[in-house]
Amino acid sequence: MNPMPAKYEIIIYWSAEDNAFIAEVPELSGCMADGKSYQEALKNAEMIIQEWIETAGDLGRKIPEPRGKLMYA
């Protein structure tokens, strides 16, 4: 198990369509969460990262190493 899920980049943005903040983790395919506030979306994303890593490990899938900042604003 990867002990440092918080080192993955998390991109958080407001979605008017979903009426929620969306948190995406680009390095982990399909890993995303939402929340009513920015802080809730971040907290949910950190939990989902851990679950993603645990599930990948259980399935014998490769868990990518965090690469740090991937995009520039």
N, C-alpha and C positions, 0 to 999 in steps of 0.2 A: 504494500500500500504506500502511496505517495504521501509523506507527512506534511507537504507544503502546498496545499491547494490554493492558498491565497496568492501565490506567485504567478498564477495565470492572469492574463489580461482580461478585464471585464469591461465591456462597453455598455453604458447605461444611457437610455434615451427615453423620452416621453412618446407614447403612442396614443394619439387622439382616437384612433380606431378601436383600440383595446381599453381606452380610458385608464391606462396604467403605465408605470415605468417598466421598461423591458431591459433586462440585463442579459447580454449575450457573451459567451466565452468562445471566441473564434478558434482557439487551438483545440477545443474539444467538440468534435462534430455533434451538432444537435443539442448542445448544452446551453440552455437558457432558462430564465426564470422571470417572474414579474412581481410587482408589488404596488400598493397604493401610494407609497412614498419612495423617494430615492433610496433612503436607508433600508426600507423593507425589501426592495428589489435587490440591493447589495447583499443583505443578510440571506435572502432566499437563494441567490446565486452561489454564495459560499457553501451553503448546505447541498445544493444540487451538484456542485463541483465534486464534493466528497462522495456523493452517491454515484456520480458518473464514474469516478475513479474506482470505487469499490465494485461496481457492476462490471466494468471493463476487466478488472483483475479476476473476478469470478468466472468470466467468460474466456479468459486467457488471451484477451486482446491487448495490443500494445498501448501503453499509456505514454503520450508524448511528454517530453520534458518541457517545462515552461521556458519560453523564449524571451519573455519581457515585452517591451513595447513593440507592437507590430505595425501601428499606423501613426501617421502624423496628421494633426488637425490643421 
